[in-house]
Amino acid sequence: MQLLRKTPSRIFIATLMGGVLAGYCAVARISQATGDEEGPNLYTQYTTTFLQKLDRLASACDEAGETDLAKRIRNWMPQRAPKKIYLFHPDSPATNKSRKSELEQTFREMCVQHGEELLELSRRLAADGQVTESVMVLSEAIYHAPHLPEARRLLGYQKDGDRWITSEAEKQLAEGNIWSDQFGWLPNDHLPRYQAGERYYHGRWISREKDALLHADIKRGWKVETDHYEVITNHSLEAGAQIALKLEQFYSVWWQVFANYHISSEELKKMFSASGIPRSSLKRHKVVYFRDRKDYVSELGRLQAGIENSWGFYFENRKTAYFYPEEKDPEKSTLWHEATHQLFSEMRASHKVARLKNNFWITEGIACFMESLQPGANFSTLGGLQEGRLPAARARLEQTHFYIPFDRLVALSGSDIQRDPDIQKLYSQIAGQATFLMVADNGQYRKGVTDYLRAVYRGIARPETLALKLGVRLVVLDNQYRDFLLGRQTVRPEP
């Protein structure tokens, strides 16, 4: 993810505005969605005005010698790249609590005003049934104005003093616990001793080394619980907490971009009318994180043939995702891939994907798309023509002309794909096709492909379902995909 650096004013605003207007796929057609008749769509209007204010304020900070504040203002919004989705993290604090200068106070007031505008826009989108767009705009509203009470309550947060916390945090704090990014939830008075190398086990304090021996068997592994995950590990307590934090960030991204999968338009309208239906699922998703590959294969080899060739695996029958640390996967693409399978399978009642007689490709394609996740502190990105498996897909299409058209792809079962001798080539292709369906031409197919995913995971999809959900013939999709991947022209709807 690229952030803006200090740039001359005119270059700064032109570059950033161009990226924002081209790059925010999810809300690019809000004017049509809301029936707005006042000219440019509201998201573009609000964002353009906000960027202009940021530009002028950054210049004023330079003139006043407040260069750090000027830099922060210029870095506040991402410089958007085409073919990517940008998702803001509502947990990110907008500003610190240090003494404010007049210019910093102005900055905060501008952010609050912009957040309020986006909250109202989110409400309009919800009323019009635009679920994913509404949720993404709502999350951005909290990024700009983290103390908007209605926005916070809509996402399930509760007020605790001068901060907003989740229902899980409220429960833990009431029990006298404190969250540590290093260890997870601990009793408040235990944290200093943990930091000093001691561990609490069955009512007594022991050394870190002895604690590791006691948790060496995965059946007695450490447990780290967060809002949406339960992580069991025999690697270390610290590793469990780290994986849990990564998964929570992933959950926030998935929850936004596939909101239309797990929230109906009627449910979203009720959220706004009730002003505070919790966003968390009723149960935690289970994850097992092994110490090493040896333990991973030893434990899972009897359950899944070929497990030694994987870096992670989601077992539908057990509703559990399994991983181990792999140096060849520093970007955690396997973690994102298998976590995608888990959320699509568990966030709604679903059919067993392994039994699908057709349309299996999209379950793997969308997981490959999620491998492109680039997490950041304030916002994350998905997609991009240079991310994940897309360079390989492009090379194979250009150099060897490898391509299986959509009409053949939708007829394949899981066993058809898994037995294909060109499975690696096929996976790079379906990664490209899923990316195309999610980001091409300002996300024109995104709602349709999410509806398609719902049908697939319910076990009711047929070979013709993709064309019906998208409203376009599959042969047209083939041509549009090639143009998208090779950068020949902008994808347009079928006449």
C-alpha positions, -999 to +999 in steps of 0.1 A: +000+000+000+014+033-010+009+064+011+013+100+001+045+119+009+050+156+011+042+169-024+037+203-039+000+212-034-013+210-069+004+177-076-008+163-043-044+171-048-045+161-085-028+128-079-048+119-048-082+129-063-075+110-095-067+079-075-097+082-052-122+087-080-108+058-100-099+035-072-129+032-048-147+005-067-174-003-042-190+031-042-183+043-077-219+042-087-236+055-056-255+081-076-274+054-094-278+034-062-294+062-042-313+078-070-293+110-065-302+136-091-279+164-080-251+157-104-220+138-092-225+110-068-224+119-032-193+099-023-173+116-050-187+150-040-179+145-003-145+130-009-134+157-034-144+185-011-126+167+018-094+163-002-094+199-012-097+209+024-069+186+034-047+200+007-052+236+019-048+226+055-015+208+048-002+239+030-011+260+060+007+236+083+038+239+061+037+277+063+032+275+101+062+252+105+040+222+117+056+198+093+047+166+112+011+176+111+013+184+074+028+150+067+000+133+087-027+152+068-011+142+035-009+106+046-045+106+059-061+092+027-046+065+006-032+071-029-055+047-047-043+024-074-067+012-101-081-023-099-079-024-061-104-022-033-096+000-003-111-009+031-108+013+061-104-002+096-130+013+120-108+004+150-080+028+139-077+059+161-081+092+142-057+113+164-038+111+195-047+128+228-018+152+230-023+189+233-038+203+201-027+232+181-053+253+163-044+237+130-047+202+145-081+211+160-092+222+125-080+189+111-100+169+137-131+190+131-128+184+093-125+147+099-156+146+121-176+166+096-166+142+068-174+112+090-209+126+097-214+130+059-204+094+053-226+081+081-256+098+065-246+084+031-243+049+046-278+053+059-291+062+024-273+033+008-288+009+034-323+023+027-317+016-010-305-020-003-269-014-012-255-035+016-218-038+008-215-001-002-233+010+030-210-011+053-178+000+036-188+037+038-198+032+074-164+018+083-147+047+066-169+071+085-156+057+118-120+059+105-124+097+101-146+102+132-140+073+156-163+088+183-195+090+162-219+072+186-244+060+161-218+047+137-200+028+166-232+013+178-242+002+144-210-019+143-217-034+177-194-012+199-202-001+234-190+031+252-165+025+280-154+058+295-138+077+266-133+047+244-154+023+223-151-014+229-166-046+215-189-069+234-161-094+240-138-066+254-166-055+277-170-090+291-132-094+295-127-061+312-156-068+336-138-099+346-106-079+354-087-089+323-065-067+301-057-072+264-020-076+254-010-078+218+018-101+229-002-126+251-039-120+244-063-116+274-048-119+308-057-109+344-046-073+348-021-082+376-006-110+356+007-090+327+039-076+344+050-111+354+043-125+319+064-097+305+091-107+329+091-143+316+069-161+341+037-180+333+006-189+353-004-226+352-031-243+373-028-218+402+010-214+404+037-194+387+063-213+366+090-205+341+084-198+304+104-229+295+084-252+317+052-237+304+063-245+269+069-282+278+034-284+293+019-271+261+040-290+236+012-314+227-014-296+205-041-312+226-029-292+256-019-261+235-024-225+245-057-209+238-061-173+226-097-160+222-107-128+204-140-114+192-143-138+163-116-165+167-104-192+190-068-201+183-052-232+197-014-235+194+016-255+206+040-230+190+039-203+217+013-181+234+029-151+216+024-168+182-012-176+190-019-140+199-001-128+167-022-151+145-054-141+162-047-105+156-040-111+119-072-131+116-092-103+133-079-079+107-087-103+080-122-107+094-128-069+093-118-068+056-139-099+046-169-087+067-169-054+047-163-065+012-187-095+014-213-078+035-240-087+010-231-124+015-238-125+053-262-095+058-295-091+039-308-057+029-336-061+054-312-070+082-291-039+074-322-017+075-330-031+109-295-024+121-300+013+112-335+014+127-324-003+159-291+017+160-269-010+175-271-046+164-238-063+172-217-071+142-199-101+159-209-137+150-225-158+177-196-182+178-159-181+173-142-196+143-117-223+154-081-222+143-053-246+151-017-233+147+009-260+149+045-255+160+060-268+128+053-288+096+061-321+113+033-317+139+009-305+112+014-335+089+015-360+119-019-347+132-037-343+098-021-369+076-047-395+086-075-372+078-065-357+044-044-373+017-017-351+004-017-328+034+021-328+034+019-307+002-001-279+019+008-250+042-027-248+056-061-264+053-097-258+063-117-289+072-154-284+066-165-313+087-145-301+117-152-264+110-116-258+119-087-242+099-052-256+104-019-239+098+018-239+107+046-213+102+060-216+067+090-194+057+080-197+020+048-179+027+059-146+044+029-127+030+005-151+048-014-158+016-023-193+028-037-179+060-059-155+040-069-183+016-080-209+042-096-182+064-117-173+033-130-208+030-138-208+067-159-176+067-179-184+036-186-219+051-195-207+086-210-173+084-242-187+068-256-222+067-238-238+038-236-269+016-205-290+018-182-274-009-163-307-015-196-323-027-203-296-053-210-311-087-204-278-105-193-242-099-165-254-075-141-230-092-154-199-075-149-212-040-112-215-048-111-185-071-124-161-044-100-175-018-072-169-043-085-133-047-083-128-010-046-139-011-040-104-025-048-088+008-023-061+018-031-053+054-023-018+068-027+000+100-055+023+089-067+007+057-061-025+037-062-033+000-075-062-021-069-069-058-045-054-082-030-067-114+004-073-099-007-090-067-010-127-058-013-151-087-022-126-114+013-122-129+014-159-134-021-159-150-011-131-173+021-149-184+003-182-191-024-165-211+001-145-231+028-170-236+011-204-237-025-193-243-036-214-214-073-206-208-104-226-198-135-206-207-162-198-182-188-221-198-165-251-192-153-238-158-188-236-142-195-272-151-165-286-132-169-303-098-143-302-070-129-336-079-127-325-116-105-295-106-084-313-080-076-341-105-067-317-133-030-322-144-028-285-150-041-276-115-014-250-108-022-232-141-059-234-134-055-219-100-037-189-113-064-185-140-093-187-115-075-162-093-074-138-122-111-144-131-123-139-095-102-107-093-118-095-126-153-102-112-145-083-080-128-052-093-132-047-130-149-015-143-156-001-108-168-034-094-198-037-118-200-074-112-193-075-075-229-077-062-237-103-088-207-125-079-216-122-042-251-134-050-235-162-071-213-172-041-244-174-019-261-197-044-229-219-046-225-222-009-262-230-005-257-258-030-284-245-054-261-231-082-263-246-117-239-241-146-261-212-159-262-194-125-232-172-130-246-158-163-280-152-147-266-135-116-243-112-136-268-106-165-242-113-191-233-142-215-203-162-204-186-158-238-187-120-232-171-125-198-143-145-215-135-115-237-138-090-209-115-110-187-088-112-214-090-074-219-089-069-181-059-091-175-039-079-205-048-043-199-062-038-234-093-018-226-117-009-199-144-036-193-179-024-202-213-040-197-227-061-225-249-041-249 
